[in-house]
Amino acid sequence: MKKVEAVIRPERLQAVQDALDALGASGLTVTEVMGCGRQRGYTETYRGTRVHISLQRKVKVEAVVVDDRVEIVVQAIAGAARSGEVGDGKVFILPVEDAVRVRTGERGDDTIRHVAPEHWGH
């Protein structure tokens, strides 16, 4: 299993959800985050003073997927999140040793497999 973490623009979240939903990867965690990278922030005037805002609002989307679905999930996220501008985000892939379904005590890949797409996000 792998954990796929994507930090993306907030306005691209619905497109990413739709792309993952089409793949049946509906087990998502979404968090509002702030950060900086190449985008470097922006400058605005606040009460007559110029202020440099270095942290940008982003959304972090996390999904744990079985090893044979990682590449297709990464491609779906990258394709749906891409605008072509600086600040589109990043995708990180991390190993996951095990998973436990709290309700049943079930362990392993079966805890994250979906028999059919759940169609969440609509």
N, C-alpha and C positions, 0 to 999 in steps of 0.2 A: 504494500500500500504506500501511497505517496500523498502528502498534503500539498495542494496547490494553493498558493497565496498570491493574490493579485491586488496591487494598489492602482486604482484607476480614477478617472474623472467621475465625479458624482453623476453628471448628466449621461454617462454611458452605462450606468448600472442596469437599467431596464433592458438594454440591448444584450448585455452580458447574461443577465438572468434568462432571457428568451433563448439565447444560443445554448446555454447549459441545459435548460429545460428540454430543448429539442433532442439533446443527447441522453436524457434520462438522468443527468447528474443534478438531482434536485436537492440534495442535502447540502445546504449552504449556510455559512455564517457571514453576515455583513456587518461591518463596523465603520462608523464615521471616524476618520483619523485626520491628522494634520502632519505635514512633512515638507521637506524641500529636497530638491535634486537639481538637475540642470535648468529647471524652469526659474529658479532663483528668486521667486517672489515678485513683488511689484511695489511701486511707490504711490502713495495717495496723500491728499491733504486732509488732515483731521484738526478741526478747530484752528485753522490758520497755520498749522505747522506741518511740514512735509514729514511723513512717516514711511519708513521702509518696512513692508510686511514680508517677512522671509518664509513663513510657513503657509502652505497652500492647503485648502480643504480637499481631501481625497476620500475615497471609500476603499476599504479593504474587504475583498471577497475571499473566503476560505472554503475549500472543499477537499475532502479526503476521497480519493478514488483508487480503484484497483490498478495495479501496475500496467496492465494492457490497455487502459483507457487514458493514461496520463497525457500522451502526446496529442490525442484528439481533443481533450479538454483544454490543454494549453493553447492549441491553435484556435479553438472556438473563442476563448477569452480574448486572445490577442486580436483576432479578427473583429470581434464585436466592440472592443474598446478603442481600436485605432481610429484616430482622427487625422493623423499625419502631422500633427503639431507637437512641439516640445511640451512635455508634461502629460503625455498619454498614459504613463505609468510603467510598472514593471511586474513581471510574473516570477515567483520563486517556487522552487520544487524542493520539498524536504521529505526525507524518509519517515515513515510511521511504522513502528515496531508491531503494534497491536491495537485493536479497538474492542471495546466491550459495550454491548447494548445493555443499558442499566435495567430496563424492564425485565429482560429474560436471562441475562447473564451470558448470552451468546457472545462468542469471540471470533475475531478474524475478519476475513473478507466479506463474509455473509452479512456482517453488521452494516456494511455500506453499499451493498448491491441493491438495486431497485428492480423489481420484476418488470415493471412498466413505468414509463415516464409519469411523474406525479402531476405535471402541469401547474406548478406553483407560480406565483408572481403575476397572476391576472385576476 
